[in-house]
Amino acid sequence: MKTLKLIYVTAALIAVLANIVQAKDCKWTVKGKVLVEHQLSELKTKFGDRSALKGIEVKVSAKSKVGPVWGTYDSWGTVRTDANGAFSISKERGCGDRRFKIEVKFQGDDLEVRHEHSTSNILTDVKWYTLVDDAERSEGVIDFGEIAFKAGGIHDRGNMEARKHADIWKLEQMVIEHTKSMGSEFAFTTQLKIKHPHNSDVVNDDREASYCNPTTKVIYIFEKHFNTSAILHETGHLWAYNHMSGEICLTETLLMKGDTHGLVDDHCTAFGEGFADWWKDKMMEELFGAPAVLPYSRAYLSYGGLGAKLTSLSLMQRHDMGWRSVLHTLATADIHKYDFGEPYKSGPAPASRISVKSAVPAGCVSPALGFQNILSVFNANSAKGYPNKLSRDETTITAFLNRAETLLDKMTSEHLDMYRALADPSKTSHPSDWLCPTKAGNTNSNLKAPAANKGAASLIFFYYGDSKYNTLGQETLKLKKAMEGYNFTVLLKHETLPSWADLSEKDEKLADIKDLPTKANLFKYIIKLAEDGYFIDLLIFSHGWPEKFKASLGSHGSTDYVTADDIKTELSPAKTGFTQIPIRIVWGTNCYGQTLGETWRSVGAKTTAGSRYVNFYPNAFGPFIDDWNKGNVSFDDAVRNADTDAVRTVVQLYIANVDAPSTKKDWGGCPFGKTVLGDDPCAKDYFTSEWIAKDEWQAGKSGKENMNHSSYMFRGGDKHITKNTKPTWVWQ
């Protein structure tokens, strides 16, 4: 008995001594990067075999010895991984070896990925997956390096459910970020909840289907449907549920018919399924660069290639693939080039898709309706007479097109008539009947193609007025370079220039024409250059807003605007007499320049570049023009190569050290040791107060990263053109 007591006393003394040793605190840092080895082929093609998991929750736990035995794990807290999948947790804890456990959970404010049995166990909708359960480690920095979900991985890294959840997280994060990038009105309004694998206890596997519940807004992906298309399709349903009313129609049809696909009685159900498939197609295109999906041909629709003979608008709007075709018709670029065919009469099975016409009349201009434009038709717009989001009653083809024509500035009443006819499998008309000047309904048959045989001219439009955005010019820009190597130059500017614009009187003499930077002069000289046989490189130095940039009324400090509608009207075939305007490139410092890209290209520009939001880096002109003037560097490369650390740094230093301190009273300032270029909340306060809109701010990115995101230059058109290229503007 005495021996047993002695053992107990000895053990207690050991524990006390251990605690004394542990009482001294040491600095511990546990870090690593969480990756996924992709199973979804689209992710593998885009990112390679593996990529980082951003925004997942990481929990670090540790345990130490109590005497000769290990204690229990104690949580050291949770963090979220950054864009590189990196995490780090630091703690002051007692010294002495510890064992560590690292777990992750696929759950956040915007997204959660649920496990197979979550339906029956609501307390654990989302699992913690164990990545590390490690041997002894000593105090200091403990870097576990890259920790990947992969086949054969230890602990839960190799668990098939966990690996699939990692890929789903990656894919859905891309979708969420893409919709947010369009603006807050396009974002999901509920958390995206997705369960996989889903296996119903009451439905046989041969009848099991993936679906998105219209009531709970939870996405269920059947075990055998783990693929990008299925996930994106069901995610499209959720987006629609967030942005329209009456979605219960799908549940009603499922209960009555047992299926929501194919020909159904309720046009709302067909619209919901057709939209989800169209959404999937467009997301595959925009996220992964998949080819654009074309509408079905009239012959294929009326032949019955989709399982039912769709011979009228009424039948089209009751079939999911009918709606998919209608939405793709709205989104198809340069639609005037396509032949929609005629209704099927007899013979072999016809081609499923519309085809490119063998010849296209000159002067055709298609409406530029993109993914975002069509999504905006769902949203309320009281100013235009639609105070509510899209309703169940508006899911007929006529009602949807009427709503689109009212809400979309790019869609005219003539376009409305055209799209209605193109949606009707019983019609025989083609887009060129409405969109080409030499066709019926267009009286101007005297249009001419621009000769563009005298070489290149540069047209420089320079006007900021008294704008704060002048201050972003933190490096001297030699505007002379915009006039070098051209056969003719037009310079539109006031005598007053900001200090960073280097243009001497001697340099100005290089210009063949000098005039004021007014809207009227811009269009006057574009047309004159076309009439004189030149093709044009248009360089815009101005402040911009969505679909417009600043112009002068004739005196410095005055304000006028060149808008997208001005460009389409003043440079239209009816106004100029030309089938197209021979503009080779459009490059500009104007903020939101990308919102004018399609407009410039619709009137003839071969390629364009413009910033996403505010353009913080007008000084990118320097490296851009140096590359462009080499003659053999593509427009795409010249724009890309201009986005350098040197270009960014000089403006970022100005922002951090000059503008932010001088405007601190407007936004509150940063804590000691923090700057607006970092990831402290003060960065958002500053940029959304002084520069960008709140819905343009990218959560999870630093101030510096938001500047780069905002200034990104989108390129469109034939981006491979060089300064040595001599394009033609004759339709083939």
GILIN-V748799 format. One record per run of one state. SS is the DSSP state (hx for helix, st for strand, lp for the rest). FROM is the first residue (numbers start at 1). TO is the last residue. If there is no record, write none. Layout:
[[SS/FROM/TO] [SS/FROM/TO]]
This chain:
[[lp/1/1] [hx/2/23] [lp/24/24] [st/25/37] [lp/38/40] [hx/41/47] [lp/48/49] [st/50/52] [lp/53/56] [st/57/66] [lp/67/68] [st/69/70] [lp/71/73] [st/74/80] [lp/81/85] [st/86/94] [lp/95/97] [st/98/105] [lp/106/106] [st/107/107] [lp/108/110] [st/111/114] [lp/115/121] [hx/122/124] [lp/125/127] [st/128/133] [lp/134/136] [st/137/137] [lp/138/139] [st/140/149] [lp/150/154] [hx/155/158] [lp/159/159] [hx/160/182] [lp/183/183] [hx/184/186] [lp/187/191] [st/192/198] [lp/199/210] [st/211/212] [lp/213/217] [st/218/222] [hx/223/225] [lp/226/227] [hx/228/243] [st/244/244] [lp/245/248] [hx/249/257] [lp/258/262] [st/263/263] [lp/264/266] [hx/267/288] [lp/289/295] [st/296/296] [lp/297/297] [hx/298/303] [lp/304/312] [hx/313/316] [lp/317/318] [st/319/319] [hx/320/331] [lp/332/334] [hx/335/337] [st/338/339] [lp/340/352] [st/353/353] [lp/354/354] [st/355/356] [lp/357/370] [hx/371/376] [lp/377/380] [st/381/381] [hx/382/384] [lp/385/385] [st/386/386] [lp/387/389] [st/390/390] [lp/391/391] [hx/392/394] [lp/395/396] [hx/397/407] [lp/408/412] [hx/413/423] [lp/424/431] [hx/432/435] [lp/436/447] [st/448/448] [lp/449/455] [st/456/463] [lp/464/467] [hx/468/472] [lp/473/476] [st/477/478] [hx/479/483] [lp/484/487] [st/488/492] [lp/493/500] [st/501/502] [lp/503/504] [hx/505/508] [lp/509/512] [st/513/515] [lp/516/517] [st/518/518] [hx/519/531] [lp/532/534] [st/535/542] [lp/543/543] [st/544/545] [lp/546/547] [st/548/552] [lp/553/559] [st/560/563] [hx/564/570] [lp/571/572] [hx/573/576] [lp/577/577] [st/578/578] [lp/579/582] [st/583/588] [lp/589/592] [hx/593/602] [lp/603/606] [st/607/611] [lp/612/617] [hx/618/628] [lp/629/634] [hx/635/641] [lp/642/644] [hx/645/662] [lp/663/663] [hx/664/667] [lp/668/680] [hx/681/690] [lp/691/693] [hx/694/696] [lp/697/702] [hx/703/711] [lp/712/712] [st/713/717] [lp/718/732]]
